[in-house]
Amino acid sequence: MPTRKAYLTATTDFWVSPRRNFWAFRGTLFHKIAQDAGGSMSWYEVPLPREIEIEGKLYQVRGRADIIRPQAGYIEDFKSCKRVPRTNTPYGNHSLQLNIYRWLFFPIMDLQNLRVVYFDMNETKRVPVKLMPMEEVEAFIMEKAAAYIKAIETNTIPEGAYNSKKWECKYCDVVDVCKKL
């Protein structure tokens, strides 16, 4: 999640219309169906907390993987989309997201298989995600966490601006707040 969005979500009151939440609604339905059909060998919606230290203070970084299949060494994440990818390349920041889940889970076990399960109204597609070096993932997390902590502690809105051409802005819950800034 971008630092600006995380800050605005944590510090402002906002309202999301049901129409704008269609993708989340559809995703929730798909998650429930997949969970009910998945069997007992998988873990669903697993919360993954991990502590990091920034300037001598401990903070908790959290994420929630859609499915972990320990025996197969998999982390999977479901994504509702307008159209599944035509290639085996994940959309947007989905590779980074899965690698962050891997980093969060790493102290417990090293899961080597990451994939995004895309679904649209016609089909599903499993797309493999390349493993990133753990040091690179951790450096990203530390940088973003430090920026978020600084914004919260100083009550300073992180830089950024609404951009109608960015897909992140189109699906952001705090887009109306951001537009006003």
TAZI-V755944 format. One record per residue. N is the residue number from 1. RES is the residue in one small letter. OMEGA is omega in whole degrees, 0 to 359 (NA if undefined). Layout:
n=N res=RES omega=OMEGA
n=N res=RES omega=OMEGA
//
This chain:
n=1 res=m omega=177
n=2 res=p omega=183
n=3 res=t omega=180
n=4 res=r omega=180
n=5 res=k omega=180
n=6 res=a omega=180
n=7 res=y omega=182
n=8 res=l omega=178
n=9 res=t omega=182
n=10 res=a omega=191
n=11 res=t omega=182
n=12 res=t omega=171
n=13 res=d omega=179
n=14 res=f omega=181
n=15 res=w omega=179
n=16 res=v omega=181
n=17 res=s omega=177
n=18 res=p omega=179
n=19 res=r omega=179
n=20 res=r omega=180
n=21 res=n omega=181
n=22 res=f omega=183
n=23 res=w omega=178
n=24 res=a omega=178
n=25 res=f omega=180
n=26 res=r omega=178
n=27 res=g omega=178
n=28 res=t omega=177
n=29 res=l omega=181
n=30 res=f omega=179
n=31 res=h omega=181
n=32 res=k omega=179
n=33 res=i omega=181
n=34 res=a omega=180
n=35 res=q omega=181
n=36 res=d omega=183
n=37 res=a omega=191
n=38 res=g omega=181
n=39 res=g omega=188
n=40 res=s omega=182
n=41 res=m omega=182
n=42 res=s omega=176
n=43 res=w omega=185
n=44 res=y omega=177
n=45 res=e omega=184
n=46 res=v omega=176
n=47 res=p omega=184
n=48 res=l omega=177
n=49 res=p omega=175
n=50 res=r omega=181
n=51 res=e omega=173
n=52 res=i omega=179
n=53 res=e omega=177
n=54 res=i omega=180
n=55 res=e omega=175
n=56 res=g omega=179
n=57 res=k omega=178
n=58 res=l omega=177
n=59 res=y omega=178
n=60 res=q omega=173
n=61 res=v omega=182
n=62 res=r omega=173
n=63 res=g omega=180
n=64 res=r omega=179
n=65 res=a omega=179
n=66 res=d omega=180
n=67 res=i omega=170
n=68 res=i omega=178
n=69 res=r omega=188
n=70 res=p omega=183
n=71 res=q omega=181
n=72 res=a omega=180
n=73 res=g omega=185
n=74 res=y omega=162
n=75 res=i omega=178
n=76 res=e omega=176
n=77 res=d omega=180
n=78 res=f omega=178
n=79 res=k omega=173
n=80 res=s omega=182
n=81 res=c omega=178
n=82 res=k omega=181
n=83 res=r omega=178
n=84 res=v omega=180
n=85 res=p omega=178
n=86 res=r omega=178
n=87 res=t omega=177
n=88 res=n omega=179
n=89 res=t omega=179
n=90 res=p omega=176
n=91 res=y omega=168
n=92 res=g omega=184
n=93 res=n omega=185
n=94 res=h omega=177
n=95 res=s omega=179
n=96 res=l omega=180
n=97 res=q omega=180
n=98 res=l omega=177
n=99 res=n omega=174
n=100 res=i omega=175
n=101 res=y omega=179
n=102 res=r omega=179
n=103 res=w omega=180
n=104 res=l omega=184
n=105 res=f omega=188
n=106 res=f omega=179
n=107 res=p omega=181
n=108 res=i omega=177
n=109 res=m omega=180
n=110 res=d omega=180
n=111 res=l omega=189
n=112 res=q omega=184
n=113 res=n omega=181
n=114 res=l omega=175
n=115 res=r omega=175
n=116 res=v omega=176
n=117 res=v omega=180
n=118 res=y omega=173
n=119 res=f omega=173
n=120 res=d omega=183
n=121 res=m omega=182
n=122 res=n omega=187
n=123 res=e omega=171
n=124 res=t omega=178
n=125 res=k omega=175
n=126 res=r omega=181
n=127 res=v omega=179
n=128 res=p omega=179
n=129 res=v omega=179
n=130 res=k omega=176
n=131 res=l omega=175
n=132 res=m omega=174
n=133 res=p omega=182
n=134 res=m omega=181
n=135 res=e omega=179
n=136 res=e omega=179
n=137 res=v omega=180
n=138 res=e omega=178
n=139 res=a omega=177
n=140 res=f omega=181
n=141 res=i omega=181
n=142 res=m omega=179
n=143 res=e omega=181
n=144 res=k omega=180
n=145 res=a omega=179
n=146 res=a omega=179
n=147 res=a omega=179
n=148 res=y omega=180
n=149 res=i omega=178
n=150 res=k omega=179
n=151 res=a omega=180
n=152 res=i omega=184
n=153 res=e omega=181
n=154 res=t omega=182
n=155 res=n omega=182
n=156 res=t omega=179
n=157 res=i omega=179
n=158 res=p omega=180
n=159 res=e omega=180
n=160 res=g omega=180
n=161 res=a omega=176
n=162 res=y omega=177
n=163 res=n omega=185
n=164 res=s omega=181
n=165 res=k omega=181
n=166 res=k omega=181
n=167 res=w omega=180
n=168 res=e omega=180
n=169 res=c omega=181
n=170 res=k omega=184
n=171 res=y omega=183
n=172 res=c omega=180
n=173 res=d omega=182
n=174 res=v omega=183
n=175 res=v omega=181
n=176 res=d omega=177
n=177 res=v omega=182
n=178 res=c omega=179
n=179 res=k omega=182
n=180 res=k omega=181
n=181 res=l omega=NA
//
